[in-house]
Each structure stands twice: as C-alpha cells, then as structure tokens.
Amino acid sequence: MKIYLSNSDYLRNFESFLRSFDPSDPSKLEITTHDRWINVHPVVLTMIAALARQLRSKDIFIDEVTAASGHYLARMGLYEAIGKRSPFSISEHEPAGRFIPLTQIHNQMEQSRFITEVIPLLHLPSNRADAIKYTIGELVRNVLEHAKSRHGAFVAAQYYPNANNVRLGICDTGVGIKKTISVSWPARTDLDAIKLALTPGITGKTKREGGTAANAGAGLFFIKSMAMVSRDYLVVYSGSGLYKLTKRDKRTKGFPRLRVNPDRDKHAETNGASYFPGTVVAVDISLNQTREFTELLSVIRSAYTKAIRERKRDTYKSPQFI
Amino acid sequence: MTLNIKKYAGEFAENKDTARELRIGKIIPALRSKKKVVVDFSGVSGTTQSFVHALISDVIRKYGDDVYKLVFFKGCSPVIKEVISIVFEYMQES
C-alpha cells in the first residue's frame, strides 16, 4: 500500500488524495510526503494508523520528512501509531494548537473516557463541544457495534482557527458498510450501501421501521444533516465507495431542506475509489453556525419522522377495486 | 422511582450499554409493577439519539400507553428534550 501526504489533503480535495492511495500489496505500507509542506486532514492520519495497525513495524516505511510542517505528523502521534521513532522533538502545544492526537478506541468504556477527558483538549465552548461529543459518540459507537474490527476505531481531530472549524476523522479496518447493511437491506455496491446507511431509519440490524431496541438507523443521517445545515463537508468512504457531501450554496437562507434520499443532496460520489478495507468517516464541523443545536435537532426530527412515515406508507396495501 | 442519569452515564450521556442496563434493570421492572419512573437528566449537558433510543425505544414499543402515563423526564436541557422528543415521535410513527 502507498499513501502520499500532500500539501492540501483537505476534504475538498479528498478524491485527489484517494487517487494517490494505492492499496495494492497489503503486506507493506509506504508513506511519502510533499517535500516542502504537509497539510493533511486528521482523517488521513486515522487511515494510516488503521492500516499500519495490521502490519508489523518493519513492513511500514516513511520517507524522511523535509516539509517545514512535518512536525505536525509527530504532534498528532503518527510516528507512534506506525511504530517508528519520530525525527521531531515536540514541545508542549501552544494554545492555538488545539487538537486531538491519534487515539485508538477499542470499547465503550474507552469511548466514554475519550469523550469526557480528550474532547476538552479542543477548548471549545460547551454548546459547541456538545456537537463534537455528539458526532464522535455516534460515529465511534457505529464502529464498535457494526464494524467487527479487531482494532476498534481510530480517531483524530484538529481545530482550525482561521476556518473556525473542527476537522474530525474516524476510521476502522472492519468489515465495511456493505457487509453490515446487506444483512437487512440489498446493497449491490459499496456506494449503494453507503447511501442506505445515510438514509434515516435504515440499519443493518433489522428491516423493521423504528429499528431494534439498540439501533434506529439514525446516526449517520443526523450527522449528515448537521453537516448540511452548517455547510460542512462530510465524507463516507468504505470499500470502493465514496460519498462526499459538498458545501451547499451560501446564498441559501435559513435551514436547508433536509432530504431523506442522499442522492438528492449536493454531493460527489464514486464506486471506483481505491479499495479501503473498512470504513472512513470525516466531517468538518463549523463553529460559526449561529443556529442552536436544539433548533437543528428540531428540523432533523421533522425530516426523520416524515421519512419513516412515507416509507411506512409505501408498504400499505391498497384496496382492490373491480 | 427516580433514575439519576448523571450518576449512571455522566455529564454527556452517550453510553448505550448503560442505557440498555437502565432499561432492562430499572425501567422495565418498574413499568411491570405499574410504578412511576422519573428519568432525571439534571446535570447532564447533552445526550445522543442512540443513548435515548437504547433507553426508551423498546419500552415505548412494548409498554405503549403505560409509558405516557408512568414515565416522566426531569431536568432536561432544551437539547435533551429535543432528542427525547425525536425518539418518542419516530417510535410512534413506526
């Protein structure tokens, strides 16, 4: 496998990053970097950590990093994650450098501890921190419940003061969305499976509306809706499928219409991405949004309930008139 | 009976395993005995839809009207109220 870290691996350019990801030869991992500047979304680091966890340290190679921003990789814990000695010496982070380094979460207890102890490292106001806690809580739990990954979930996040957003990545090398969702819903391709997972009320655990006692099939729809409202990117990548919610038009006033069918959202997609053995979710969470989280949830409630009602109506039997 | 969510799930209630334990170990036995249940979210800043779903969706499905008569939610912030309302609403639709 080969991964190249460029100077612009943002979600906006995620497809470009994926074109440089070569998953052939899973017996080794080669990491190369831009020679002058590295700028990577935390999700890229989670992908490297998750892939590296399946290999021995001797089968992982990283070029000498010459980029001026190379110390970022050390600060985010990449060298530790791939079992290599860091060439950088890192001092305590400056106040502006609010980040969550690469963290591996194996179980619910570690998830709860992470949410309680690690998210405060982002130094966010409490009303904004709750949106981050919500997102991480739902996404990590998805991995723990559905992915069947031996290594759990890898999480990393970074606050960007200029954009005033938190960029978050979560990755696992589990069974992938297609295998999970296909238990209850037909998914021909990885992309079909991702779209089903983004559809409200659909969970791989059951075909029943309202879900099981443990699962409602709402988590990803809620997070997509939050991203949609605050004009943020959301990427869901699993197997060869990639769905990227792109930014909606700035001129749209108020809440956008939350659509049940992810096909109807402004997005980019492919079913021909470099194969990733697991699931990757990345989201940028804007802290500029003026709308309260409560108001957002209220809009999501209407959309979600309407979706279930309409799908249920589709199953109604019609009287037979002769 | 009063269930202090902060005591069991902390200031941000997201642990679905805890929610499940509370549902099976506390809420359902109380409803079987037709006892009033107060789910107290005082001191909890937020929660996830998954947590609330694991806590009460199955109760709504199995105990229907008893839930509306016997289960009360206390000390809820606007966000928590909204999340609980979401789960109640879609469980009635499904």
Contacts between the chains, C-beta under 8 A, distances in Angstrom:
chain1	res1	chain2	res2	distance
A	108	B	15	5.7
A	108	B	16	7.2
A	108	B	17	5.1
A	111	B	14	7.5
A	111	B	15	7.6
A	112	B	10	6.7
A	112	B	14	6.9
A	112	B	15	5.1
A	115	B	12	5.8
A	115	B	14	6.2
A	116	B	10	6.2
A	116	B	11	7.4
A	116	B	12	7.2
A	126	B	45	6.3
A	130	B	12	7.1
A	130	B	45	6.1
A	130	B	46	4.0
A	130	B	79	6.7
A	133	B	12	5.0
A	133	B	14	7.0
A	133	B	46	6.3
A	134	B	14	7.8
A	134	B	46	6.5
A	134	B	48	5.6
A	137	B	12	7.3
A	137	B	14	3.7
A	137	B	48	4.8
A	137	B	50	7.3
A	137	B	51	7.9
A	138	B	14	7.9
A	138	B	48	5.5
A	138	B	49	7.5
A	138	B	50	5.9
A	141	B	14	7.3
A	141	B	16	6.2
A	141	B	48	7.8
A	141	B	50	5.9
A	145	B	16	7.9
A	201	B	90	7.4
A	201	B	94	7.5
A	208	B	94	7.5
A	209	B	93	7.5
A	209	B	94	3.8
A	210	B	57	6.7
A	210	B	61	7.0
A	210	B	90	6.4
A	210	B	91	5.5
A	210	B	93	7.6
A	210	B	94	2.9
A	211	B	53	7.2
A	211	B	57	7.1
A	211	B	94	7.9
A	212	B	58	8.0
A	213	B	20	7.5
A	213	B	23	7.5
A	213	B	54	7.0
A	213	B	57	6.2
A	213	B	58	3.5
A	213	B	61	7.8
A	214	B	16	6.5
A	214	B	20	6.7
A	214	B	53	7.6
A	214	B	54	5.5
A	215	B	50	7.8
A	215	B	53	7.4
A	216	B	49	6.9
A	216	B	50	7.4
A	216	B	53	4.7
A	216	B	57	6.7
A	216	B	87	7.6
A	216	B	90	7.0
A	218	B	49	5.3
A	218	B	50	7.6
A	218	B	53	7.3
A	218	B	90	7.8
A	219	B	49	7.2
A	219	B	50	6.2
A	222	B	49	6.1
A	292	B	78	7.6
A	293	B	79	5.4
A	294	B	78	4.2
A	294	B	79	5.1
A	294	B	81	7.8
A	294	B	82	5.1
A	297	B	79	6.6
A	297	B	82	4.1
A	297	B	83	6.3
A	297	B	86	6.6
A	298	B	82	5.7
A	300	B	86	7.2
A	301	B	82	6.8
A	301	B	85	6.5
A	301	B	86	4.4
A	301	B	89	6.1
A	304	B	86	6.6
A	304	B	90	5.9
A	305	B	86	7.8
A	305	B	89	4.9
A	305	B	90	5.3
A	305	B	93	5.4
A	308	B	90	5.4
A	308	B	93	4.7
A	308	B	94	5.6
A	309	B	93	5.1
A	312	B	93	6.8
A	312	B	94	7.0
